[in-house]
C-alpha cells in the first residue's frame, strides 16, 4: 500500500464537465428571466410584482416534483455506475410518471382556479387581477416544464450534460424573441402585455423539449427514447423506489409549503417590497444556477462511485465538492453586490424598491454562502442513498424556527421587510454545523446496488484532509 495525493486535476475536470454545462444552462434561464423582468418592468411595477407572485406558485410546483427528481437522480447515478440499463429505464419511467402527475395537477389549478391561487399569495387587488391573466395561460406550460426537467435529470446522470444546455439555449432565445413580439405587439402581433409573456413562456418550453428530444435521438442516447422499457416495474422495485424517494418528497413538499407561508407574509408587504422581491427572485436564480451545477456534479460523481462500490472515492469527493461550491458562491455573491446598481436600474427598480432590493441582495449574499453548502451536502447525501438526514433537519428547523420568526415579524410585529426577509435564513448556520458532522462521519453512504452494498462491509471513512491510500 502507498499513500497518494487526491487527484485534483482529474477531479476538477470531472466537476467541470458536469457543472459547467448545468451552470451555463441555468445562467441562460436566469438571463432569460432577467430579460422577461426588464420587458415587463416597462409595463409598470404592479405587473412585475404580479408575475413575481405567479412565479412563487411555480416554485410550489417545483417543490412538488423536485422530490422525484432527487430520488430519480439517486437511482439514475447509482445504476449508471453499476452499468444496469434496466434499472435506469425503470427508474426513469417511474420518475417521469410521478413528476407528470404533479405538473398536470398544478397546470389544472392555474388554468381553472387562478383567482384562488392569487388570493392566497396577496391581498392587493390590482396585483391579483394581473396575476390571474398570467396564470390562465402559463398553466399550460407547467407539464412541459416538468417533462423537460425529467429529461434533463436523466441525460445529466448518464453522461449527456450538453444536450439539456442546447435545449435551454433554444428555449431562452425563443422566449426572448416571443416576449418582444407578444408583449409589445411587434411583427403585426397584438400587444398582449403580461398575457404575451405567459404565452411566450409556454411556447419556449415546447421548443426546449423538441430540441432536447431531437438531439438525444440523433446522438443515440440509449434510455430517453426507450419508452417500452420505462414501465417494466415490479412491486419490489416500486417499494424500494418509494422508500428511498419518500423522505425527499416529504422534504420538498413541506419545504414548499413553508416557502408558501413565507411568500404569503412577503406578499402582504408594501407594493414596492413586492416588486423588489420579484426582482430579487430573478437575481437569486444566478446563485442557484451556479449551485445547480455543483449539485448535479455531487449527485453524479458521488452517486456513481457509491453504486459502483467505491465508497472511499465517493467520500473523498463529497466534502471537497461542498467547499468548492461555497467558494464559487461566495465570489458570485460579492460580484452581485458590486454590480447591483446597474442591474437593479435595468430591471426597473427606483427609490424605495431599489433600496429594498439592494438590502435583499446583501442579506442573501451572506446567507447563500452557508445555504448552498447545506444544499450541496443534502444532495450529496441523497445521491449516496441517505435521503433522511437532510430532510429531517430542514423540515424541523423550518417549521419550528424559521416560519414562526417570519410570521411573527411580518404579520404580528409588523417589522420592516428586510428584517422579515433576513429571518428566512436564520436556521442555516445551525444546520451547517450538524450536517458537517454527518458528512465526515460517512454514515450517509447507503448504496442501492449489489456492488455498492458488498463494498460497505467493514468500510470506515478516512480522516478528511489526509491523503488517500492507493492499492498497490
Secondary structure, DSSP 4 states (H G I P E B T S, - for coil): -EEE---HHHHHHHHHHHHHHHHHHHHHHHHHHHHHHHHHHTT-HHHHHHHHHHHHHHHHHHHHHHHHHHHHHHHHHHHHHTT-HHHHHHHHHHHHHHHHHHHHHHHHHHHH-HHHHHHHH---HHHHHHHHHHHHHHGGGHHHHHHHHHHHHHHHHTT-HHHHHHHHHHHHHHHHHHHHHHHHT-TT----THHHHHHHHHHHHHHHHHHHHHHHHHTT-TTTT-GGGTT---HHHHHHHHHHHHHHHHHHHHHHHHHHHHHHHHTTS-HHHHHHHHHHHHHHHHHHHHHHHHHHHHHHHHHHHHHHT-HHHHHHHHHHHHHHHHHHHHHHHHHHHHTHHHHHHHTT--HHHHHHHHHHHHHHHHHHHHHHHHHHHHHHHHHTB--SHHHHHHHHHIIIIIHHHHHIIIIIS---HHHHHHGGGTTHHHHHHHHHHHHHHTTTB---SHHHHHHTTT--PPPTTSPEEEP-
